[in-house]
């Protein structure tokens, strides 16, 4: 088997595919990238039994066949070659010759006979969304995904589509992120995708509202098709948290705050907070000012800023990191902070519309 490809396109493809290839696996062939050549089409696949990624690119070839190359070694080789085109040739003994310019590498290939097939995806249930929209939805919610193995379902994000509204939801018990968009489908969907899979999809999505990503949904697997790539991921099993019951129905205090100014204050506050000194950041909202303080074994901190507020004075504490992440993922110059009691979740929303809703659980102050 022999094929020639454009190096730039080929390198981009194998680097993307290699991200889903496990470094160590009980199935040795999964540590490689599978190549399937069929004339002028080269199919490139990575798979770890939970997440699969496949791409098809143009190739100069008249051959037909498949083989596997170690992902780490092969990507490093192609990355170092200095030529516009790369030629790969595999003989009957799986000896592989890689040629680029004057450089020639010889490495062993593996047979593709033992390589597991990607799941077959029924394409009857599907929806489409602009790539820029889905990329934004993942970016604005992924920070709130749980990292705890004790609740596997919360290590994923909920896709909830009903009445032409698409909600993507992440929750970890301390904060909640909801991203909302209108969608042109009458169908109803409710499934959970592992955050790792969505982060890989985010890297492949373009900031383009004219290009769509097609999502195909089955009971056990979901496929995302975009820009020549097909990402197939297992659907997480279990019941997702009833997030709607966590959203406060009312508030006593509403504050309009400049996001960058608040972030700068919290960044300064974080200089005295680390894993060993998990002191809360204390926020006092009164008389059009926000006063921020913390006291740790490393020292004390105070800063303040002007805010636009209505309602009652409130003093409330937060995990500084959690509050910072919510502000940074808002993507807004200003946001509304809505608070009830010092022990109720704080709600963060845009100044207009309802494209996102973030909740941050407060920390009880001494």
URNOR-V453877 format. One record per residue. RES is the residue in one small letter. SS is DSSP state (a for helix, b for strand, c for the rest). PHI is phi in whole degrees, -180 to 180 (999 if undefined). OMEGA is omega in whole degrees, -180 to 180 (none if undefined). Layout:
# URNOR-V453877
[[RES;SS;PHI;OMEGA] [RES;SS;PHI;OMEGA]]
This chain:
# URNOR-V453877
[[x;c;999;-179] [x;b;-148;175] [x;b;-149;177] [x;b;-125;-177] [x;b;-136;172] [x;b;-70;-173] [x;a;-61;-175] [x;a;-61;180] [x;a;-65;-178] [x;a;-65;-179] [x;a;-64;178] [x;a;-60;-178] [x;a;-66;-176] [x;a;-69;176] [x;a;-66;177] [x;a;-64;-178] [x;a;-64;-175] [x;a;-64;-178] [x;c;-66;179] [x;c;-98;-179] [x;c;-84;179] [x;c;-70;177] [x;c;-70;177] [x;c;-134;-180] [x;c;-148;175] [x;c;-70;173] [x;c;-108;-171] [x;a;-52;-176] [x;a;-66;179] [x;a;-71;177] [x;a;-78;180] [x;b;-117;173] [x;b;-100;178] [x;b;-92;177] [x;b;-116;177] [x;b;-125;-179] [x;b;-103;178] [x;b;-140;-177] [x;c;65;-176] [x;c;-87;-179] [x;b;-118;177] [x;b;-118;179] [x;b;-99;-175] [x;b;-120;-171] [x;b;-135;168] [x;b;-128;-173] [x;b;-159;176] [x;c;-126;-180] [x;c;78;175] [x;c;-115;-176] [x;b;-135;178] [x;b;-124;178] [x;b;-135;-176] [x;b;-135;179] [x;b;-140;177] [x;b;-120;179] [x;b;-128;178] [x;b;-76;178] [x;c;-146;174] [x;b;-93;-178] [x;c;-168;172] [x;c;-120;-173] [x;c;-98;-180] [x;b;-143;178] [x;b;161;-178] [x;b;-146;-180] [x;b;-162;-178] [x;b;-129;175] [x;b;-124;178] [x;b;-55;-172] [x;a;-64;-175] [x;a;-64;-177] [x;a;-67;-175] [x;a;-67;178] [x;a;-62;178] [x;a;-64;-180] [x;a;-64;-178] [x;a;-62;179] [x;a;-65;-178] [x;a;-93;-179] [x;c;-72;-177] [x;c;-113;180] [x;c;-159;-179] [x;c;-76;-178] [x;b;-128;179] [x;b;-123;175] [x;b;-116;178] [x;b;-121;-180] [x;b;-133;-179] [x;b;-122;-179] [x;c;-91;-175] [x;c;-67;178] [x;c;-96;180] [x;c;66;170] [x;b;-78;-174] [x;b;-110;177] [x;b;-113;180] [x;b;-114;-175] [x;b;-123;175] [x;b;-147;-174] [x;c;66;178] [x;c;-92;-177] [x;b;-86;179] [x;b;-134;175] [x;b;-115;171] [x;b;-123;178] [x;b;-137;179] [x;b;-81;172] [x;c;-102;175] [x;b;-119;175] [x;c;-68;179] [x;c;-91;-176] [x;c;-62;-176] [x;c;-93;-176] [x;c;-72;-178] [x;c;-66;177] [x;c;-76;172] [x;c;-66;-180] [x;c;-59;173] [x;c;-76;-176] [x;c;-109;173] [x;c;-71;-175] [x;c;-97;-178] [x;c;-78;178] [x;c;-107;-174] [x;b;-156;171] [x;b;-150;-180] [x;b;-125;179] [x;b;-146;177] [x;b;-57;-177] [x;a;-60;-179] [x;a;-63;-180] [x;a;-68;-179] [x;a;-64;178] [x;a;-62;178] [x;a;-65;-179] [x;a;-64;178] [x;a;-67;-178] [x;a;-60;-174] [x;a;-84;-177] [x;a;-120;-171] [x;a;-62;-178] [x;a;-64;-175] [x;a;-96;179] [x;c;-73;180] [x;c;-69;176] [x;c;-106;-175] [x;c;-88;178] [x;a;-71;-178] [x;a;-68;178] [x;a;-129;-174] [x;a;-56;-177] [x;a;-63;-179] [x;a;-82;173] [x;a;-83;177] [x;b;-122;178] [x;b;-118;179] [x;b;-81;168] [x;b;-102;-177] [x;b;-127;-179] [x;b;-124;179] [x;b;-161;178] [x;c;54;178] [x;c;62;176] [x;b;-123;-179] [x;b;-110;175] [x;b;-108;170] [x;b;-113;-169] [x;b;-131;173] [x;b;-132;-179] [x;b;-151;179] [x;c;-129;180] [x;c;96;179] [x;c;-116;177] [x;b;-149;-178] [x;b;-135;178] [x;b;-128;177] [x;b;-123;176] [x;b;-119;-171] [x;b;-122;177] [x;b;-145;170] [x;b;-74;-180] [x;c;-141;-175] [x;c;-92;174] [x;c;-152;176] [x;c;-90;-175] [x;c;-74;178] [x;c;-114;178] [x;b;-133;176] [x;b;-154;-178] [x;b;-153;-176] [x;b;-123;-180] [x;b;-115;180] [x;b;-58;-176] [x;a;-59;-180] [x;a;-57;179] [x;a;-65;-180] [x;a;-68;178] [x;a;-67;175] [x;a;-68;177] [x;a;-63;-179] [x;a;-58;-179] [x;a;-67;-178] [x;a;-93;-178] [x;c;-76;178] [x;c;-99;174] [x;c;-82;-171] [x;c;-138;179] [x;c;-79;-180] [x;c;-90;178] [x;c;-100;-176] [x;b;-102;167] [x;b;-109;178] [x;b;-96;-177] [x;b;-115;-180] [x;b;-110;-170] [x;b;-117;171] [x;c;-124;-176] [x;c;-65;-174] [x;c;-109;-176] [x;b;-136;174] [x;b;-131;179] [x;b;-119;175] [x;b;-114;178] [x;b;-114;-178] [x;b;-159;170] [x;c;53;179] [x;c;85;180] [x;b;-105;170] [x;b;-123;178] [x;b;-107;-179] [x;b;-115;-176] [x;b;-136;178] [x;b;-73;175] [x;b;-81;179] [x;c;-73;-179] [x;c;-92;178] [x;c;123;-179] [x;c;-98;179] [x;c;-73;-179] [x;c;-60;176] [x;c;-73;-171] [x;a;-66;-177] [x;a;-64;179] [x;a;-74;-179] [x;a;-89;-175] [x;c;-82;180] [x;c;-59;-179] [x;c;-88;-178] [x;c;-147;179] [x;c;-152;179] [x;c;-104;-177] [x;b;-136;175] [x;b;-126;-177] [x;b;-126;170] [x;b;-98;-171] [x;b;-132;175] [x;b;-76;-173] [x;a;-64;-177] [x;a;-61;-180] [x;a;-64;179] [x;a;-67;179] [x;a;-61;180] [x;a;-60;178] [x;a;-64;-178] [x;a;-68;175] [x;a;-62;178] [x;a;-67;178] [x;a;-62;-177] [x;a;-64;179] [x;a;-63;-179] [x;a;-105;-177] [x;c;-120;175] [x;c;-142;-176] [x;c;-62;-177] [x;c;-94;-179] [x;c;-124;-174] [x;c;-83;178] [x;c;-75;178] [x;c;-76;169] [x;b;-93;-176] [x;b;-98;-178] [x;b;-115;178] [x;b;-111;178] [x;b;-104;177] [x;b;-161;174] [x;c;52;176] [x;c;73;178] [x;b;-131;169] [x;b;-112;178] [x;b;-110;-175] [x;b;-112;179] [x;b;-138;168] [x;b;-153;179] [x;b;-138;-179] [x;b;-132;176] [x;c;-66;179] [x;c;-85;-179] [x;b;146;-179] [x;b;-118;-178] [x;b;-140;174] [x;b;-144;172] [x;b;-157;179] [x;b;-149;177] [x;b;-154;177] [x;b;-81;177] [x;c;-138;173] [x;b;-104;-174] [x;b;-135;174] [x;b;-139;180] [x;b;101;-172] [x;c;-80;168] [x;c;-61;178] [x;b;-144;173] [x;b;-118;-170] [x;b;-145;-179] [x;b;-113;180] [x;b;-140;162] [x;c;-68;-172] [x;a;-60;-179] [x;a;-62;-178] [x;a;-66;179] [x;a;-67;179] [x;a;-60;-177] [x;a;-64;178] [x;a;-63;180] [x;a;-62;-177] [x;a;-66;-179] [x;c;-91;179] [x;c;-70;-178] [x;c;68;-177] [x;c;-118;172] [x;c;-76;178] [x;b;-136;176] [x;b;-137;172] [x;b;-99;172] [x;b;-109;-178] [x;b;-117;-174] [x;b;-132;172] [x;c;-106;177] [x;c;-83;178] [x;c;-65;178] [x;c;-110;179] [x;c;-97;180] [x;c;-58;173] [x;b;-87;-179] [x;b;-104;178] [x;b;-117;-177] [x;b;-138;176] [x;b;-70;180] [x;c;-63;178] [x;c;-138;-179] [x;c;78;-178] [x;c;-139;-176] [x;c;-64;176] [x;b;-145;172] [x;b;-137;177] [x;b;-113;172] [x;b;-116;174] [x;b;-126;-180] [x;c;-76;-179] [x;c;-76;175] [x;b;-106;-179] [x;c;-66;-179] [x;c;-90;176] [x;c;-82;none]]
